[in-house]
Amino acid sequence: MLAGFTRFNSKATWTLGLLFLAIGCGPDATAPSGLGPISLSVVSGNGQSGVVGSELPQPLAIKATDSRGVVQGGLTVNFRVTSGGGSVYAGTAATDSKGIAEDYWTLGTSTAPAQTQRVEVRAVLSSGQKQVYGVFTATALPGPAAQIAIGAGNQQSAHPASTVPIAPAVRVTDQYGNPVPNVTVTFTPAAGSGSVTSGTPKTDANGTATVGSWTLGSTCPSTNTLTATATGNGIAGNPATFT
């Protein structure tokens, strides 16, 4: 019997009790073996993807059956977030007449590989042994671009009309600091501040966009300025300015 499960079936209990008393009158009588161990299997909701900090569209669903494959209603199961920092809506659910129990999952706020999004369906056996009956995983995606910051190539010095040694680069992140890929960034030199090559790169998987090169203006001495503007609205630090 599982300590993490609760059965609600008084009629079945009464019938089995009568059967035990009747058989017990004969020789070599044994108690009925019962339904055997309960098995939980993942039905749906595994392998989803969603934006960090948001609730996944499909509920996490498991199905409970006994050793004969008969569905088990009225069993209480526990959903627990074990990695990724997210949360489940209820945490505990009872299986219905079809043996199904569901809960909803809100992802954590990090897309880092070390923060794997994971939920386990757990129970503790009557022996005290910890048991995991099902595992759900999901992929957390970054939210929309929320901030731009200089990543490399600021405050350099070079001779007039020469190319700076480090190509200017910016990093674009979402509201939680996760890198946002595929954001177009436009690098624009101010008047008299030279020219750039490959001036409209997109951010890579690390959220970084790097201009091809920046050749300074020909006036000496002078301060050259280059702006990097990310496409989108409400982006803090936009545009980023290099000098």
N, C-alpha and C positions, 0 to 999 in steps of 0.2 A: 504493500500500500504506500502511496506517495504522500509525504507530509504536506507537499505543496498543493495537493488536489483535494477537493471536497465533492462528495457525491450526494445528490438529492434524489433518492428513489426509495421511499419507505415501503412501497408495495413490493418491489423486488426483494428487499431485505426480509420481509415477512414471509414470502414464498420460500426463499432459501432456508429460512429457519424451520419451517414445517417439514421441508424435505429432509433436513438433517435429523430431526427427531424421529421421523419414520424409519430412515435407514439405520439409525443408531440402535434399533431394537434387535437387529440381526447380528450374527457373528462377523468378526473382522470388519466392522464398520469404519469408514473414514469420513472425515468432513469433506464437503465438496471443494474442489480446487479453486473455485471462483473464476473471475474473468481473466486472470493473469495480468501481466504488466501492461501499462498504458503506453501507447506510442503517439508521439506528436510529430507531424510532418508539415513542412512549409507548403502552403497552398498558393499564395500570391503575395506580391509586395516586395520580393527580393530583387536586387539588382537595379533599383531605380536611380535616377539622377535628379538633382534639383539645386536651386540656388541656395547658398549658405544662409542659415538662419530661417529658412522657410519650411513649411510643412509639405511633405511629399503628397502627391495627388492620390496615390492608392494606399489603402490601409494595409498593415501587416496582418496576414491571415494564416492561422495554423489549423490543423484538423487533428482531433483526438480519436483514436480507435483502440480497441482492446486487441488481445493476441489473436482473435479470430477475425479481425478486420471490421468488427461491428463499431459503428460510430458511437461516441460517448458524449452525451449532453450533460450539462450541469457540473462540469469540472472547472475549477479555477486555475488559471495559468498566469504566470508573471512574465512581463516584458521588461527587460532591463537594458539601458544604454551602457555599453561597456567600453566604447571608444568614440572619440570625435566630439564629445562635449555637448551633444544634442539632448533631446528629451522626448519622452512618449507622453501621450495625452492622459491616459488612465494608469497605466502600469500593471493593472490587474484586470482580467476579463474572464467571463464564464463562457464555456462552450454552449452553443445553442443545440436545437434538436438535430441538426446536421453534423454536430461535432465541431463546429467552426467557432473560433474566438478571434477577435480582431482588436487592433489598437492603431493609433495614428502616430507618426514619427516626424518630429521637427529636427532638421539637421543642425549640426554645430556650425560654428562661424569660421572654420579654417578649412582651406583646401590643401594644406600641406600633406604630403604622403604619410608622414608620421601620425597624422590625426585621422586614421581610417574610421569611416563612419560605420558603426557596428551595433546591432541590437541582438541580444540573446533571449531565448525563451528558457526560463530556468525553473528548477524545483529542487527540493531537498528530500531525499528518501527517508523513510522511517529509521533507517540505520544511521542517518546523519550524513550520508554521502551526498556530495553536491553533484547535480546532474544538469547538463545542458541538452535540451531537446530540439532546439532549432536555432539557426543563425541567419540573420538578415544583414546584408551589406548594401551600401549606397555610395554614389559618387557625388561629392559636393562641388558645385560649380561656382565660380566667382560671380558676384553681383555686378551691377553696372559701374562704370568708371566714376569714382568719387573724389580722387585726388591725383595730382601730378606733382612730381618733385624731381629736381636735378639728380642724376645718377653719376655722371662723370663729365669731365671736360670744362668745368667752370673756372674762371679767373686764371686763364693761361696767358702766357706772354709769347709773342713771336714777332719777327720782323714784318714791316709793312709788305703787303701783297704776298705773304707767305701763308702756308697752311699750318694751322695749329697741330701740335703733335698728337693730341688726344681728341678723337671725334666726340663732340658733345652728345650726351645721351640723357634721356629722362626715363622715369619709371612711373607707370600708371597703376593705381590700386583701387579696390572697392572700399566700401565703408569700414570693413574689418581689416584692411591692410593686405588683402590677398591680391596677387598680381592679376591684371586683366589683360588677356591677349586680344589681338586683332583690332586695336584702337588706332585709328590714323592720327599721326602727329605731324603737324606742319612746322618746319623750321624756317624762320624768316629773318634775314639780316636787316638791321635798321639801315637807313640811308647812310652811305659812306662806310658801311661795315663789311664790305666785301661780298662774297657769294658762297653758296653751298652747292653740293652735289647730292643727289638722292634725297631731296628735301622733304618728302612726304612718306616716311616709312610707317609701317604698322608695328605695334608692340608684339613681342614674341611671347613664348610661354611664360617667361619670367616677368612679363609686363614692361619690358624694356624696348624703347625705340631709339635708334642711333642714326644720326645724320651721316651721309656718306663722307663728307669732309667739309671743313669751313676754312676758306681762304680770306684772310683779313683785307681790309681796305688799304689803299696805298698812301694815305695821309700819315705823316709822322710829326710829332707824336699825336696819338688819338686813342680814345677808348672805343672799342668796337662792341656792338651789342647784337645778340641773337636771341630771338624768342622762339619758344616751342609751345605750340597750341594744340591741345588734344581735342578731338572732335567729340562734342557732347555738351550737355547743359549741367549747370550746378557742380562743376568740378573744381574743388578747392585748389588754389595755387596756379590756376590756369589764366594766362600762359606762364610758363617758367622762363626766366630770363638769364642768359649767360653773358658775361662780360670778359 
